[in-house]
Every structure is written in C-alpha cells, then in structure tokens.
Amino acid sequence: YVLRDGHPSTHNHEIGLEAEKRNKMKIMAQSTDTPEANPLDNSVWSAVDREDLAYLQEQYRLHGPTWYETPTQRLERVRQIALNLPKDQVDACMIHTKHNLQKIIDAGGWYIEG
C-alpha cells in the first residue's frame, strides 16, 4: 500500500501516475480533510507555524519591513524546528498514526470515523 493525502496538486503529476501504474502500487488516497490520519504531519506543522510566526514577528520588530530571509535560510530554520520537537510528542503521534492507518486500511482508504 501507498498512503497519500489525496491533495490533487501534489499527486496527479504524470510521472508519479506512470510510476504507480508501472510498479503496480495500490494507492490509498485519503481525503484532504482527514488530518486525524496523519497527526505527526499536523503536529509538526502546527509547531513550525507557531515558532515560525513568533520568529518572523520578532525579526519584524527588530529590523522592520526590510528584513529578509533567503529560501535556504528559511528551509534550514524550519528543518531545525521540526528536528527539535519533543520526543514524547513525536512518539505519541506515531502511536496515534499507526492506529489510524489501520483504520484507513480497514476502510479501504479515504474516510475514517472516530
């Protein structure tokens, strides 16, 4: 099985679709509205968003609207935020993810309840 989030902008590229067909992948695309199926992703991005916003507000306060961060600098900063998430937060999300992935498999993909 390959589980993907079902977002059309990221999974409908012809190269990917050809690879899926060629490798006889069984795709289980969940709805774009199922954040409970991927709590680690949501947990990471909520932490990144919180810290990112605080950082950007501080830079604006210190330097005003002329402050600039290169895409490479931003990527590294966001990477560090994700890598520094508390281990217990990541572990709890992994347990929750495993449980919900089984529910998605049992439901044949897409929508799960509870």
GITANOR-V520188 format. One record per residue. N is the residue number from 0. RES is the residue in one small letter. PSI is psi in whole degrees, -180 to 180 (999 if undefined). Layout:
n=[N | N]
res=[RES | RES]
psi=[PSI | PSI]
This chain:
n=[0 | 1 | 2 | 3 | 4 | 5 | 6 | 7 | 8 | 9 | 10 | 11 | 12 | 13 | 14 | 15 | 16 | 17 | 18 | 19 | 20 | 21 | 22 | 23 | 24 | 25 | 26 | 27 | 28 | 29 | 30 | 31 | 32 | 33 | 34 | 35 | 36 | 37 | 38 | 39 | 40 | 41 | 42 | 43 | 44 | 45 | 46 | 47 | 48 | 49 | 50 | 51 | 52 | 53 | 54 | 55 | 56 | 57 | 58 | 59 | 60 | 61 | 62 | 63 | 64 | 65 | 66 | 67 | 68 | 69 | 70 | 71 | 72 | 73 | 74 | 75 | 76 | 77 | 78 | 79 | 80 | 81 | 82 | 83 | 84 | 85 | 86 | 87 | 88 | 89 | 90 | 91 | 92 | 93 | 94 | 95 | 96 | 97 | 98 | 99 | 100 | 101 | 102 | 103 | 104 | 105 | 106 | 107 | 108 | 109 | 110 | 111 | 112 | 113]
res=[y | v | l | r | d | g | h | p | s | t | h | n | h | e | i | g | l | e | a | e | k | r | n | k | m | k | i | m | a | q | s | t | d | t | p | e | a | n | p | l | d | n | s | v | w | s | a | v | d | r | e | d | l | a | y | l | q | e | q | y | r | l | h | g | p | t | w | y | e | t | p | t | q | r | l | e | r | v | r | q | i | a | l | n | l | p | k | d | q | v | d | a | c | m | i | h | t | k | h | n | l | q | k | i | i | d | a | g | g | w | y | i | e | g]
psi=[145 | 118 | 129 | 162 | -6 | 4 | 119 | -29 | -19 | -10 | 11 | 18 | 138 | -33 | -45 | -43 | -39 | -40 | -40 | -47 | -47 | -38 | 7 | 46 | 140 | 110 | 131 | 96 | 120 | 162 | 153 | -11 | 38 | 66 | -23 | -16 | -16 | 66 | -28 | -46 | -46 | -39 | -44 | -50 | -32 | -40 | -44 | -46 | -45 | -52 | -37 | -47 | -45 | -43 | -47 | -39 | -41 | -42 | -41 | -41 | -42 | -40 | -10 | -171 | -6 | -9 | 141 | 141 | 130 | 158 | -38 | -43 | -43 | -45 | -45 | -39 | -45 | -40 | -44 | -37 | -48 | -42 | -22 | 12 | 145 | 137 | -41 | -33 | -45 | -44 | -44 | -40 | -38 | -41 | -46 | -40 | -45 | -45 | -47 | -32 | -39 | -39 | -37 | -43 | -46 | -32 | -2 | 22 | -178 | -116 | 136 | 152 | 146 | 999]
